[in-house]
Amino acid sequence: MPDLLTTDEAASYLRLSERKLYELVANGAVPCTKVTGKWLFPKAALDRWLAAGLVAPAALAHTGSTATTRTPMSKRSRICQGCTTRW
């Protein structure tokens, strides 16, 4: 798979509709950059973004609930590693 994914490729990789992916882009929630009018998604940054949202099984067992608390996006790193794009 290429290092930079197109919108179609990124949506497929993330198992999202393109519409949902564009919504995430508009909200600044997903790492991406725009080049010559096209959105590109660094695959490594998408992998890190996904990993940052994972919930450890031990955390679920500790609370006794399937509900999770996630760190607000404002408290996470918002600069894509390897590029200057903010997300």
PDB file of N, CA, C and O in Angstrom:
ATOM      1  N   MET A   1       0.854  -1.175   0.000  1.00  0.00           N
ATOM      2  CA  MET A   1       0.000   0.000   0.000  1.00  0.00           C
ATOM      3  C   MET A   1       0.904   1.244   0.000  1.00  0.00           C
ATOM      4  O   MET A   1       1.928   1.252   0.683  1.00  0.00           O
ATOM      5  N   PRO A   2       0.553   2.265  -0.732  1.00  0.00           N
ATOM      6  CA  PRO A   2       1.395   3.465  -0.822  1.00  0.00           C
ATOM      7  C   PRO A   2       1.455   4.227   0.506  1.00  0.00           C
ATOM      8  O   PRO A   2       0.603   4.054   1.379  1.00  0.00           O
ATOM      9  N   ASP A   3       2.490   5.079   0.636  1.00  0.00           N
ATOM     10  CA  ASP A   3       2.657   5.876   1.854  1.00  0.00           C
ATOM     11  C   ASP A   3       1.588   6.947   2.001  1.00  0.00           C
ATOM     12  O   ASP A   3       1.181   7.275   3.115  1.00  0.00           O
ATOM     13  N   LEU A   4       1.131   7.496   0.876  1.00  0.00           N
ATOM     14  CA  LEU A   4       0.066   8.493   0.883  1.00  0.00           C
ATOM     15  C   LEU A   4      -1.168   7.900   0.218  1.00  0.00           C
ATOM     16  O   LEU A   4      -1.103   7.411  -0.910  1.00  0.00           O
ATOM     17  N   LEU A   5      -2.286   7.948   0.921  1.00  0.00           N
ATOM     18  CA  LEU A   5      -3.521   7.372   0.405  1.00  0.00           C
ATOM     19  C   LEU A   5      -4.441   8.470  -0.112  1.00  0.00           C
ATOM     20  O   LEU A   5      -4.497   9.561   0.454  1.00  0.00           O
ATOM     21  N   THR A   6      -5.156   8.177  -1.180  1.00  0.00           N
ATOM     22  CA  THR A   6      -6.180   9.091  -1.685  1.00  0.00           C
ATOM     23  C   THR A   6      -7.395   8.984  -0.758  1.00  0.00           C
ATOM     24  O   THR A   6      -7.431   8.133   0.131  1.00  0.00           O
ATOM     25  N   THR A   7      -8.370   9.837  -0.969  1.00  0.00           N
ATOM     26  CA  THR A   7      -9.586   9.800  -0.159  1.00  0.00           C
ATOM     27  C   THR A   7     -10.265   8.443  -0.265  1.00  0.00           C
ATOM     28  O   THR A   7     -10.675   7.870   0.745  1.00  0.00           O
ATOM     29  N   ASP A   8     -10.385   7.933  -1.467  1.00  0.00           N
ATOM     30  CA  ASP A   8     -11.015   6.630  -1.678  1.00  0.00           C
ATOM     31  C   ASP A   8     -10.242   5.518  -0.969  1.00  0.00           C
ATOM     32  O   ASP A   8     -10.835   4.667  -0.307  1.00  0.00           O
ATOM     33  N   GLU A   9      -8.916   5.533  -1.113  1.00  0.00           N
ATOM     34  CA  GLU A   9      -8.081   4.508  -0.481  1.00  0.00           C
ATOM     35  C   GLU A   9      -8.135   4.612   1.041  1.00  0.00           C
ATOM     36  O   GLU A   9      -8.227   3.598   1.733  1.00  0.00           O
ATOM     37  N   ALA A  10      -8.077   5.841   1.564  1.00  0.00           N
ATOM     38  CA  ALA A  10      -8.110   6.044   3.014  1.00  0.00           C
ATOM     39  C   ALA A  10      -9.455   5.604   3.595  1.00  0.00           C
ATOM     40  O   ALA A  10      -9.498   4.968   4.648  1.00  0.00           O
ATOM     41  N   ALA A  11     -10.547   5.939   2.913  1.00  0.00           N
ATOM     42  CA  ALA A  11     -11.873   5.528   3.378  1.00  0.00           C
ATOM     43  C   ALA A  11     -11.966   4.002   3.420  1.00  0.00           C
ATOM     44  O   ALA A  11     -12.491   3.433   4.377  1.00  0.00           O
ATOM     45  N   SER A  12     -11.463   3.355   2.398  1.00  0.00           N
ATOM     46  CA  SER A  12     -11.467   1.899   2.352  1.00  0.00           C
ATOM     47  C   SER A  12     -10.591   1.325   3.465  1.00  0.00           C
ATOM     48  O   SER A  12     -10.994   0.381   4.145  1.00  0.00           O
ATOM     49  N   TYR A  13      -9.409   1.883   3.654  1.00  0.00           N
ATOM     50  CA  TYR A  13      -8.472   1.428   4.682  1.00  0.00           C
ATOM     51  C   TYR A  13      -9.083   1.553   6.082  1.00  0.00           C
ATOM     52  O   TYR A  13      -8.911   0.671   6.922  1.00  0.00           O
ATOM     53  N   LEU A  14      -9.793   2.655   6.320  1.00  0.00           N
ATOM     54  CA  LEU A  14     -10.414   2.904   7.621  1.00  0.00           C
ATOM     55  C   LEU A  14     -11.797   2.273   7.746  1.00  0.00           C
ATOM     56  O   LEU A  14     -12.408   2.301   8.815  1.00  0.00           O
ATOM     57  N   ARG A  15     -12.284   1.704   6.645  1.00  0.00           N
ATOM     58  CA  ARG A  15     -13.611   1.093   6.589  1.00  0.00           C
ATOM     59  C   ARG A  15     -14.707   2.115   6.922  1.00  0.00           C
ATOM     60  O   ARG A  15     -15.619   1.857   7.707  1.00  0.00           O
ATOM     61  N   LEU A  16     -14.573   3.278   6.292  1.00  0.00           N
ATOM     62  CA  LEU A  16     -15.540   4.359   6.430  1.00  0.00           C
ATOM     63  C   LEU A  16     -16.072   4.728   5.054  1.00  0.00           C
ATOM     64  O   LEU A  16     -15.467   4.399   4.034  1.00  0.00           O
ATOM     65  N   SER A  17     -17.189   5.403   5.037  1.00  0.00           N
ATOM     66  CA  SER A  17     -17.653   5.958   3.767  1.00  0.00           C
ATOM     67  C   SER A  17     -16.809   7.196   3.477  1.00  0.00           C
ATOM     68  O   SER A  17     -16.244   7.798   4.390  1.00  0.00           O
ATOM     69  N   GLU A  18     -16.728   7.569   2.213  1.00  0.00           N
ATOM     70  CA  GLU A  18     -15.993   8.790   1.865  1.00  0.00           C
ATOM     71  C   GLU A  18     -16.643   9.994   2.530  1.00  0.00           C
ATOM     72  O   GLU A  18     -15.951  10.915   2.964  1.00  0.00           O
ATOM     73  N   ARG A  19     -17.958   9.992   2.610  1.00  0.00           N
ATOM     74  CA  ARG A  19     -18.672  11.111   3.246  1.00  0.00           C
ATOM     75  C   ARG A  19     -18.238  11.274   4.705  1.00  0.00           C
ATOM     76  O   ARG A  19     -17.985  12.393   5.151  1.00  0.00           O
ATOM     77  N   LYS A  20     -18.150  10.166   5.450  1.00  0.00           N
ATOM     78  CA  LYS A  20     -17.716  10.218   6.850  1.00  0.00           C
ATOM     79  C   LYS A  20     -16.269  10.692   6.940  1.00  0.00           C
ATOM     80  O   LYS A  20     -15.927  11.461   7.838  1.00  0.00           O
ATOM     81  N   LEU A  21     -15.424  10.246   6.028  1.00  0.00           N
ATOM     82  CA  LEU A  21     -14.031  10.674   6.029  1.00  0.00           C
ATOM     83  C   LEU A  21     -13.932  12.181   5.795  1.00  0.00           C
ATOM     84  O   LEU A  21     -13.154  12.861   6.463  1.00  0.00           O
ATOM     85  N   TYR A  22     -14.714  12.704   4.853  1.00  0.00           N
ATOM     86  CA  TYR A  22     -14.729  14.149   4.611  1.00  0.00           C
ATOM     87  C   TYR A  22     -15.228  14.907   5.845  1.00  0.00           C
ATOM     88  O   TYR A  22     -14.761  16.009   6.135  1.00  0.00           O
ATOM     89  N   GLU A  23     -16.167  14.317   6.556  1.00  0.00           N
ATOM     90  CA  GLU A  23     -16.665  14.936   7.797  1.00  0.00           C
ATOM     91  C   GLU A  23     -15.543  15.016   8.835  1.00  0.00           C
ATOM     92  O   GLU A  23     -15.386  16.035   9.507  1.00  0.00           O
ATOM     93  N   LEU A  24     -14.768  13.941   8.962  1.00  0.00           N
ATOM     94  CA  LEU A  24     -13.637  13.933   9.889  1.00  0.00           C
ATOM     95  C   LEU A  24     -12.581  14.952   9.471  1.00  0.00           C
ATOM     96  O   LEU A  24     -11.988  15.617  10.320  1.00  0.00           O
ATOM     97  N   VAL A  25     -12.347  15.076   8.164  1.00  0.00           N
ATOM     98  CA  VAL A  25     -11.400  16.072   7.649  1.00  0.00           C
ATOM     99  C   VAL A  25     -11.883  17.473   8.006  1.00  0.00           C
ATOM    100  O   VAL A  25     -11.102  18.298   8.480  1.00  0.00           O
ATOM    101  N   ALA A  26     -13.162  17.746   7.782  1.00  0.00           N
ATOM    102  CA  ALA A  26     -13.722  19.071   8.062  1.00  0.00           C
ATOM    103  C   ALA A  26     -13.622  19.428   9.536  1.00  0.00           C
ATOM    104  O   ALA A  26     -13.475  20.598   9.887  1.00  0.00           O
ATOM    105  N   ASN A  27     -13.701  18.422  10.397  1.00  0.00           N
ATOM    106  CA  ASN A  27     -13.597  18.655  11.844  1.00  0.00           C
ATOM    107  C   ASN A  27     -12.157  18.641  12.341  1.00  0.00           C
ATOM    108  O   ASN A  27     -11.908  18.859  13.527  1.00  0.00           O
ATOM    109  N   GLY A  28     -11.206  18.387  11.442  1.00  0.00           N
ATOM    110  CA  GLY A  28      -9.793  18.346  11.835  1.00  0.00           C
ATOM    111  C   GLY A  28      -9.455  17.153  12.701  1.00  0.00           C
ATOM    112  O   GLY A  28      -8.496  17.192  13.472  1.00  0.00           O
ATOM    113  N   ALA A  29     -10.238  16.092  12.578  1.00  0.00           N
ATOM    114  CA  ALA A  29     -10.063  14.933  13.443  1.00  0.00           C
ATOM    115  C   ALA A  29      -9.148  13.859  12.880  1.00  0.00           C
ATOM    116  O   ALA A  29      -8.725  12.968  13.616  1.00  0.00           O
ATOM    117  N   VAL A  30      -8.836  13.922  11.600  1.00  0.00           N
ATOM    118  CA  VAL A  30      -8.043  12.873  10.964  1.00  0.00           C
ATOM    119  C   VAL A  30      -6.802  13.508  10.323  1.00  0.00           C
ATOM    120  O   VAL A  30      -6.898  14.592   9.747  1.00  0.00           O
ATOM    121  N   PRO A  31      -5.640  12.848  10.417  1.00  0.00           N
ATOM    122  CA  PRO A  31      -4.430  13.413   9.824  1.00  0.00           C
ATOM    123  C   PRO A  31      -4.473  13.385   8.294  1.00  0.00           C
ATOM    124  O   PRO A  31      -4.681  12.333   7.688  1.00  0.00           O
ATOM    125  N   CYS A  32      -4.274  14.546   7.684  1.00  0.00           N
ATOM    126  CA  CYS A  32      -4.303  14.629   6.226  1.00  0.00           C
ATOM    127  C   CYS A  32      -3.636  15.927   5.777  1.00  0.00           C
ATOM    128  O   CYS A  32      -3.331  16.806   6.584  1.00  0.00           O
ATOM    129  N   THR A  33      -3.424  16.018   4.490  1.00  0.00           N
ATOM    130  CA  THR A  33      -2.875  17.223   3.889  1.00  0.00           C
ATOM    131  C   THR A  33      -3.518  17.402   2.520  1.00  0.00           C
ATOM    132  O   THR A  33      -3.935  16.427   1.894  1.00  0.00           O
ATOM    133  N   LYS A  34      -3.597  18.620   2.064  1.00  0.00           N
ATOM    134  CA  LYS A  34      -4.187  18.883   0.756  1.00  0.00           C
ATOM    135  C   LYS A  34      -3.067  19.287  -0.199  1.00  0.00           C
ATOM    136  O   LYS A  34      -2.314  20.223   0.069  1.00  0.00           O
ATOM    137  N   VAL A  35      -2.969  18.573  -1.308  1.00  0.00           N
ATOM    138  CA  VAL A  35      -1.944  18.831  -2.315  1.00  0.00           C
ATOM    139  C   VAL A  35      -2.647  18.976  -3.659  1.00  0.00           C
ATOM    140  O   VAL A  35      -3.394  18.093  -4.083  1.00  0.00           O
ATOM    141  N   THR A  36      -2.401  20.077  -4.306  1.00  0.00           N
ATOM    142  CA  THR A  36      -3.013  20.405  -5.609  1.00  0.00           C
ATOM    143  C   THR A  36      -4.512  20.117  -5.638  1.00  0.00           C
ATOM    144  O   THR A  36      -5.038  19.562  -6.603  1.00  0.00           O
ATOM    145  N   GLY A  37      -5.184  20.507  -4.558  1.00  0.00           N
ATOM    146  CA  GLY A  37      -6.630  20.370  -4.495  1.00  0.00           C
ATOM    147  C   GLY A  37      -7.147  19.000  -4.111  1.00  0.00           C
ATOM    148  O   GLY A  37      -8.358  18.784  -4.100  1.00  0.00           O
ATOM    149  N   LYS A  38      -6.257  18.068  -3.795  1.00  0.00           N
ATOM    150  CA  LYS A  38      -6.680  16.718  -3.418  1.00  0.00           C
ATOM    151  C   LYS A  38      -6.204  16.408  -2.014  1.00  0.00           C
ATOM    152  O   LYS A  38      -5.076  16.730  -1.642  1.00  0.00           O
ATOM    153  N   TRP A  39      -7.076  15.778  -1.232  1.00  0.00           N
ATOM    154  CA  TRP A  39      -6.705  15.360   0.113  1.00  0.00           C
ATOM    155  C   TRP A  39      -5.863  14.089   0.031  1.00  0.00           C
ATOM    156  O   TRP A  39      -6.202  13.148  -0.687  1.00  0.00           O
ATOM    157  N   LEU A  40      -4.765  14.080   0.775  1.00  0.00           N
ATOM    158  CA  LEU A  40      -3.913  12.902   0.884  1.00  0.00           C
ATOM    159  C   LEU A  40      -3.767  12.552   2.362  1.00  0.00           C
ATOM    160  O   LEU A  40      -3.732  13.433   3.222  1.00  0.00           O
ATOM    161  N   PHE A  41      -3.684  11.269   2.639  1.00  0.00           N
ATOM    162  CA  PHE A  41      -3.654  10.776   4.010  1.00  0.00           C
ATOM    163  C   PHE A  41      -2.406   9.915   4.209  1.00  0.00           C
ATOM    164  O   PHE A  41      -2.318   8.826   3.642  1.00  0.00           O
ATOM    165  N   PRO A  42      -1.431  10.386   5.012  1.00  0.00           N
ATOM    166  CA  PRO A  42      -0.233   9.572   5.269  1.00  0.00           C
ATOM    167  C   PRO A  42      -0.637   8.300   6.021  1.00  0.00           C
ATOM    168  O   PRO A  42      -1.202   8.373   7.112  1.00  0.00           O
ATOM    169  N   LYS A  43      -0.350   7.150   5.442  1.00  0.00           N
ATOM    170  CA  LYS A  43      -0.763   5.878   6.035  1.00  0.00           C
ATOM    171  C   LYS A  43      -0.201   5.708   7.440  1.00  0.00           C
ATOM    172  O   LYS A  43      -0.916   5.256   8.334  1.00  0.00           O
ATOM    173  N   ALA A  44       1.058   6.059   7.652  1.00  0.00           N
ATOM    174  CA  ALA A  44       1.664   5.916   8.981  1.00  0.00           C
ATOM    175  C   ALA A  44       0.942   6.793  10.005  1.00  0.00           C
ATOM    176  O   ALA A  44       0.752   6.376  11.147  1.00  0.00           O
ATOM    177  N   ALA A  45       0.539   8.001   9.609  1.00  0.00           N
ATOM    178  CA  ALA A  45      -0.184   8.896  10.513  1.00  0.00           C
ATOM    179  C   ALA A  45      -1.576   8.338  10.822  1.00  0.00           C
ATOM    180  O   ALA A  45      -2.059   8.464  11.947  1.00  0.00           O
ATOM    181  N   LEU A  46      -2.220   7.723   9.828  1.00  0.00           N
ATOM    182  CA  LEU A  46      -3.520   7.093  10.074  1.00  0.00           C
ATOM    183  C   LEU A  46      -3.378   5.936  11.063  1.00  0.00           C
ATOM    184  O   LEU A  46      -4.227   5.749  11.935  1.00  0.00           O
ATOM    185  N   ASP A  47      -2.298   5.163  10.922  1.00  0.00           N
ATOM    186  CA  ASP A  47      -2.053   4.052  11.843  1.00  0.00           C
ATOM    187  C   ASP A  47      -1.867   4.570  13.269  1.00  0.00           C
ATOM    188  O   ASP A  47      -2.414   3.997  14.211  1.00  0.00           O
ATOM    189  N   ARG A  48      -1.095   5.652  13.433  1.00  0.00           N
ATOM    190  CA  ARG A  48      -0.891   6.237  14.772  1.00  0.00           C
ATOM    191  C   ARG A  48      -2.201   6.793  15.325  1.00  0.00           C
ATOM    192  O   ARG A  48      -2.491   6.649  16.513  1.00  0.00           O
ATOM    193  N   TRP A  49      -2.999   7.437  14.448  1.00  0.00           N
ATOM    194  CA  TRP A  49      -4.279   7.999  14.850  1.00  0.00           C
ATOM    195  C   TRP A  49      -5.210   6.892  15.356  1.00  0.00           C
ATOM    196  O   TRP A  49      -5.883   7.052  16.375  1.00  0.00           O
ATOM    197  N   LEU A  50      -5.238   5.781  14.639  1.00  0.00           N
ATOM    198  CA  LEU A  50      -6.053   4.650  15.073  1.00  0.00           C
ATOM    199  C   LEU A  50      -5.558   4.079  16.400  1.00  0.00           C
ATOM    200  O   LEU A  50      -6.355   3.802  17.297  1.00  0.00           O
ATOM    201  N   ALA A  51      -4.253   3.907  16.522  1.00  0.00           N
ATOM    202  CA  ALA A  51      -3.677   3.350  17.742  1.00  0.00           C
ATOM    203  C   ALA A  51      -3.943   4.252  18.952  1.00  0.00           C
ATOM    204  O   ALA A  51      -4.137   3.758  20.063  1.00  0.00           O
ATOM    205  N   ALA A  52      -3.953   5.555  18.743  1.00  0.00           N
ATOM    206  CA  ALA A  52      -4.202   6.494  19.838  1.00  0.00           C
ATOM    207  C   ALA A  52      -5.623   6.367  20.376  1.00  0.00           C
ATOM    208  O   ALA A  52      -5.884   6.728  21.523  1.00  0.00           O
ATOM    209  N   GLY A  53      -6.532   5.865  19.568  1.00  0.00           N
ATOM    210  CA  GLY A  53      -7.914   5.728  19.994  1.00  0.00           C
ATOM    211  C   GLY A  53      -8.261   4.360  20.558  1.00  0.00           C
ATOM    212  O   GLY A  53      -9.399   4.124  20.964  1.00  0.00           O
ATOM    213  N   LEU A  54      -7.277   3.448  20.585  1.00  0.00           N
ATOM    214  CA  LEU A  54      -7.537   2.105  21.090  1.00  0.00           C
ATOM    215  C   LEU A  54      -7.769   2.117  22.590  1.00  0.00           C
ATOM    216  O   LEU A  54      -7.172   2.911  23.317  1.00  0.00           O
ATOM    217  N   VAL A  55      -8.640   1.233  23.045  1.00  0.00           N
ATOM    218  CA  VAL A  55      -8.914   1.078  24.465  1.00  0.00           C
ATOM    219  C   VAL A  55      -8.329  -0.256  24.896  1.00  0.00           C
ATOM    220  O   VAL A  55      -8.612  -1.291  24.293  1.00  0.00           O
ATOM    221  N   ALA A  56      -7.514  -0.228  25.941  1.00  0.00           N
ATOM    222  CA  ALA A  56      -6.886  -1.451  26.427  1.00  0.00           C
ATOM    223  C   ALA A  56      -7.930  -2.332  27.111  1.00  0.00           C
ATOM    224  O   ALA A  56      -8.758  -1.819  27.864  1.00  0.00           O
ATOM    225  N   PRO A  57      -7.910  -3.654  26.867  1.00  0.00           N
ATOM    226  CA  PRO A  57      -8.869  -4.551  27.507  1.00  0.00           C
ATOM    227  C   PRO A  57      -8.836  -4.452  29.027  1.00  0.00           C
ATOM    228  O   PRO A  57      -9.879  -4.573  29.670  1.00  0.00           O
ATOM    229  N   ALA A  58      -7.652  -4.231  29.621  1.00  0.00           N
ATOM    230  CA  ALA A  58      -7.534  -4.114  31.075  1.00  0.00           C
ATOM    231  C   ALA A  58      -8.324  -2.918  31.599  1.00  0.00           C
ATOM    232  O   ALA A  58      -8.890  -2.973  32.691  1.00  0.00           O
ATOM    233  N   ALA A  59      -8.360  -1.848  30.828  1.00  0.00           N
ATOM    234  CA  ALA A  59      -9.113  -0.665  31.246  1.00  0.00           C
ATOM    235  C   ALA A  59     -10.602  -0.974  31.296  1.00  0.00           C
ATOM    236  O   ALA A  59     -11.307  -0.476  32.174  1.00  0.00           O
ATOM    237  N   LEU A  60     -11.088  -1.782  30.371  1.00  0.00           N
ATOM    238  CA  LEU A  60     -12.498  -2.168  30.373  1.00  0.00           C
ATOM    239  C   LEU A  60     -12.819  -3.057  31.567  1.00  0.00           C
ATOM    240  O   LEU A  60     -13.862  -2.890  32.200  1.00  0.00           O
ATOM    241  N   ALA A  61     -11.937  -3.995  31.881  1.00  0.00           N
ATOM    242  CA  ALA A  61     -12.161  -4.902  32.999  1.00  0.00           C
ATOM    243  C   ALA A  61     -12.125  -4.143  34.323  1.00  0.00           C
ATOM    244  O   ALA A  61     -12.881  -4.463  35.240  1.00  0.00           O
ATOM    245  N   HIS A  62     -11.271  -3.160  34.427  1.00  0.00           N
ATOM    246  CA  HIS A  62     -11.110  -2.389  35.667  1.00  0.00           C
ATOM    247  C   HIS A  62     -12.379  -1.614  36.007  1.00  0.00           C
ATOM    248  O   HIS A  62     -12.771  -1.547  37.172  1.00  0.00           O
ATOM    249  N   THR A  63     -13.016  -1.036  35.010  1.00  0.00           N
ATOM    250  CA  THR A  63     -14.209  -0.240  35.256  1.00  0.00           C
ATOM    251  C   THR A  63     -15.463  -1.091  35.333  1.00  0.00           C
ATOM    252  O   THR A  63     -16.488  -0.655  35.856  1.00  0.00           O
ATOM    253  N   GLY A  64     -15.379  -2.308  34.809  1.00  0.00           N
ATOM    254  CA  GLY A  64     -16.544  -3.163  34.802  1.00  0.00           C
ATOM    255  C   GLY A  64     -17.611  -2.704  33.820  1.00  0.00           C
ATOM    256  O   GLY A  64     -18.768  -3.118  33.901  1.00  0.00           O
ATOM    257  N   SER A  65     -17.213  -1.858  32.906  1.00  0.00           N
ATOM    258  CA  SER A  65     -18.158  -1.287  31.958  1.00  0.00           C
ATOM    259  C   SER A  65     -17.545  -1.300  30.573  1.00  0.00           C
ATOM    260  O   SER A  65     -16.324  -1.341  30.425  1.00  0.00           O
ATOM    261  N   THR A  66     -18.394  -1.265  29.563  1.00  0.00           N
ATOM    262  CA  THR A  66     -17.887  -1.164  28.205  1.00  0.00           C
ATOM    263  C   THR A  66     -17.773   0.290  27.784  1.00  0.00           C
ATOM    264  O   THR A  66     -17.255   0.581  26.706  1.00  0.00           O
ATOM    265  N   ALA A  67     -18.251   1.212  28.621  1.00  0.00           N
ATOM    266  CA  ALA A  67     -18.125   2.638  28.315  1.00  0.00           C
ATOM    267  C   ALA A  67     -16.674   3.057  28.512  1.00  0.00           C
ATOM    268  O   ALA A  67     -16.006   2.597  29.438  1.00  0.00           O
ATOM    269  N   THR A  68     -16.200   3.923  27.645  1.00  0.00           N
ATOM    270  CA  THR A  68     -14.811   4.366  27.734  1.00  0.00           C
ATOM    271  C   THR A  68     -14.744   5.874  27.824  1.00  0.00           C
ATOM    272  O   THR A  68     -15.643   6.593  27.387  1.00  0.00           O
ATOM    273  N   THR A  69     -13.658   6.323  28.401  1.00  0.00           N
ATOM    274  CA  THR A  69     -13.377   7.746  28.443  1.00  0.00           C
ATOM    275  C   THR A  69     -12.139   7.969  27.609  1.00  0.00           C
ATOM    276  O   THR A  69     -11.104   7.346  27.844  1.00  0.00           O
ATOM    277  N   ARG A  70     -12.237   8.849  26.642  1.00  0.00           N
ATOM    278  CA  ARG A  70     -11.103   9.123  25.771  1.00  0.00           C
ATOM    279  C   ARG A  70     -10.552  10.492  26.066  1.00  0.00           C
ATOM    280  O   ARG A  70     -11.270  11.393  26.498  1.00  0.00           O
ATOM    281  N   THR A  71      -9.256  10.638  25.824  1.00  0.00           N
ATOM    282  CA  THR A  71      -8.610  11.928  25.971  1.00  0.00           C
ATOM    283  C   THR A  71      -9.158  12.870  24.914  1.00  0.00           C
ATOM    284  O   THR A  71      -9.188  12.519  23.734  1.00  0.00           O
ATOM    285  N   PRO A  72      -9.592  14.054  25.311  1.00  0.00           N
ATOM    286  CA  PRO A  72     -10.088  15.005  24.307  1.00  0.00           C
ATOM    287  C   PRO A  72      -9.023  15.305  23.268  1.00  0.00           C
ATOM    288  O   PRO A  72      -7.833  15.325  23.583  1.00  0.00           O
ATOM    289  N   MET A  73      -9.443  15.539  22.032  1.00  0.00           N
ATOM    290  CA  MET A  73      -8.518  15.788  20.941  1.00  0.00           C
ATOM    291  C   MET A  73      -7.617  16.974  21.260  1.00  0.00           C
ATOM    292  O   MET A  73      -6.465  17.000  20.827  1.00  0.00           O
ATOM    293  N   SER A  74      -8.119  17.961  22.011  1.00  0.00           N
ATOM    294  CA  SER A  74      -7.319  19.141  22.321  1.00  0.00           C
ATOM    295  C   SER A  74      -6.112  18.802  23.185  1.00  0.00           C
ATOM    296  O   SER A  74      -5.143  19.561  23.208  1.00  0.00           O
ATOM    297  N   LYS A  75      -6.149  17.673  23.897  1.00  0.00           N
ATOM    298  CA  LYS A  75      -5.037  17.295  24.764  1.00  0.00           C
ATOM    299  C   LYS A  75      -4.069  16.336  24.086  1.00  0.00           C
ATOM    300  O   LYS A  75      -3.000  16.053  24.625  1.00  0.00           O
ATOM    301  N   ARG A  76      -4.431  15.835  22.912  1.00  0.00           N
ATOM    302  CA  ARG A  76      -3.542  14.940  22.168  1.00  0.00           C
ATOM    303  C   ARG A  76      -2.625  15.751  21.274  1.00  0.00           C
ATOM    304  O   ARG A  76      -2.874  16.924  20.997  1.00  0.00           O
ATOM    305  N   SER A  77      -1.571  15.110  20.835  1.00  0.00           N
ATOM    306  CA  SER A  77      -0.689  15.757  19.872  1.00  0.00           C
ATOM    307  C   SER A  77      -1.472  16.031  18.609  1.00  0.00           C
ATOM    308  O   SER A  77      -2.150  15.141  18.095  1.00  0.00           O
ATOM    309  N   ARG A  78      -1.392  17.241  18.102  1.00  0.00           N
ATOM    310  CA  ARG A  78      -2.162  17.600  16.927  1.00  0.00           C
ATOM    311  C   ARG A  78      -1.247  17.897  15.744  1.00  0.00           C
ATOM    312  O   ARG A  78      -1.693  18.500  14.768  1.00  0.00           O
ATOM    313  N   ILE A  79       0.019  17.491  15.805  1.00  0.00           N
ATOM    314  CA  ILE A  79       0.913  17.699  14.680  1.00  0.00           C
ATOM    315  C   ILE A  79       1.332  16.336  14.150  1.00  0.00           C
ATOM    316  O   ILE A  79       1.867  15.503  14.881  1.00  0.00           O
ATOM    317  N   CYS A  80       1.084  16.132  12.886  1.00  0.00           N
ATOM    318  CA  CYS A  80       1.433  14.881  12.228  1.00  0.00           C
ATOM    319  C   CYS A  80       2.952  14.734  12.215  1.00  0.00           C
ATOM    320  O   CYS A  80       3.658  15.642  11.778  1.00  0.00           O
ATOM    321  N   GLN A  81       3.459  13.592  12.692  1.00  0.00           N
ATOM    322  CA  GLN A  81       4.890  13.334  12.673  1.00  0.00           C
ATOM    323  C   GLN A  81       5.351  13.145  11.232  1.00  0.00           C
ATOM    324  O   GLN A  81       4.696  12.429  10.474  1.00  0.00           O
ATOM    325  N   GLY A  82       6.431  13.751  10.842  1.00  0.00           N
ATOM    326  CA  GLY A  82       6.971  13.582   9.500  1.00  0.00           C
ATOM    327  C   GLY A  82       6.446  14.613   8.519  1.00  0.00           C
ATOM    328  O   GLY A  82       6.842  14.610   7.353  1.00  0.00           O
ATOM    329  N   CYS A  83       5.567  15.490   8.965  1.00  0.00           N
ATOM    330  CA  CYS A  83       5.088  16.553   8.090  1.00  0.00           C
ATOM    331  C   CYS A  83       4.673  17.739   8.955  1.00  0.00           C
ATOM    332  O   CYS A  83       4.760  17.667  10.181  1.00  0.00           O
ATOM    333  N   THR A  84       4.245  18.778   8.363  1.00  0.00           N
ATOM    334  CA  THR A  84       3.886  19.980   9.110  1.00  0.00           C
ATOM    335  C   THR A  84       2.383  20.166   9.206  1.00  0.00           C
ATOM    336  O   THR A  84       1.918  21.205   9.675  1.00  0.00           O
ATOM    337  N   THR A  85       1.628  19.191   8.776  1.00  0.00           N
ATOM    338  CA  THR A  85       0.182  19.289   8.789  1.00  0.00           C
ATOM    339  C   THR A  85      -0.346  19.166  10.213  1.00  0.00           C
ATOM    340  O   THR A  85       0.008  18.230  10.931  1.00  0.00           O
ATOM    341  N   ARG A  86      -1.187  20.100  10.621  1.00  0.00           N
ATOM    342  CA  ARG A  86      -1.827  20.012  11.920  1.00  0.00           C
ATOM    343  C   ARG A  86      -3.105  19.202  11.766  1.00  0.00           C
ATOM    344  O   ARG A  86      -3.809  19.339  10.766  1.00  0.00           O
ATOM    345  N   TRP A  87      -3.409  18.365  12.741  1.00  0.00           N
ATOM    346  CA  TRP A  87      -4.663  17.605  12.728  1.00  0.00           C
ATOM    347  C   TRP A  87      -5.210  17.473  14.109  1.00  0.00           C
ATOM    348  O   TRP A  87      -6.263  16.864  14.300  1.00  0.00           O
TER     349      TRP A  87
END
